[in-house]
Amino acid sequence: MNTYIAHFQAKHALIQIEQNAIFTWKQESGEIDTSLLQDKIKRESAKHFFQLVAGDTQAIALGDISVRIIKATVFSG
């Protein structure tokens, strides 16, 4: 099991603030499936970020979030 790190940018369809952050995860060795990674980031990071920004004023739907992976690699730190 290896640890990986990704730099990503998340945008919401209505909220004008972007999330620009890093994300770490563990997976078996091999290629990074960016589609699965984008979904994982939406569920585990971006949804919570945008809910914090929006407060109780609106519910955050995963379909309103887009994630762009800038760079992903094995994390050796």
Order of alpha helices (4+ residues) and beta strands (2+ residues): beta-beta-alpha-alpha-beta
